[in-house]
Amino acid sequence: MKKIAIGISAAALAIAGTAFAAHHEGRSNPDSNGDGVVTRSESQAHATAKFAKMDANGDGQLDQTDRAAKRQDRRAKMFAKLDANTDGSISRDEFMTFERPHKGKHGMSEGGKKHRKGRRGGGRHGMKMMKMADTNNDGVVSQAEFAAAAGKRFDTIDANNDGQITKEERQAHRQERRGKWRNRTGG
């Protein structure tokens, strides 16, 4: 019986881990004053806050240790959510009655939120972004490298170079990325 509980626990963590992260780690908004325009200073403040959140051990750099700590934290939260009676194991009943976000038409949940496979910035895309930010290729992203990458991304989206990103510029950039992705994937 104990082996079944451990097996179910492991399966639950593997299956639901990314769904839990996507559902509970909402994307923050760099437009701090809510005027619909992101300025360079808002973007940099957002990057600083995001870096601090990602730097799990507070050592001023992002590395494998931070990723492992975040992953372990997500697993612990997911286990706690599944372990309804807090006995330290997940029974078959707990696993079967766990409320998963319901995906309806077009990947939308009943609450109207879009569900995605994985979470933003995670997986291969997140690793690619981290490698791009690691300009000195030491396997660690410093706060300066992270801020520089955020500045470069800002400059890429700010099509008219006025120091502000409008909704139209964000949409144009998104459409351009989608077109490039479709060309690469043949879709």
PyMOL commands that set and color helices and strands:
alter all, ss='L'
color gray80, all
select helices_A, chain A and resi 2-24+40-54+64-82+92-97+105-107+123-133+143-157+167-185
alter helices_A, ss='H'
color red, helices_A
select strands_A, chain A and resi 38-39+61-62+141-142+164-165
alter strands_A, ss='S'
color yellow, strands_A
deselect
rebuild
show_as cartoon
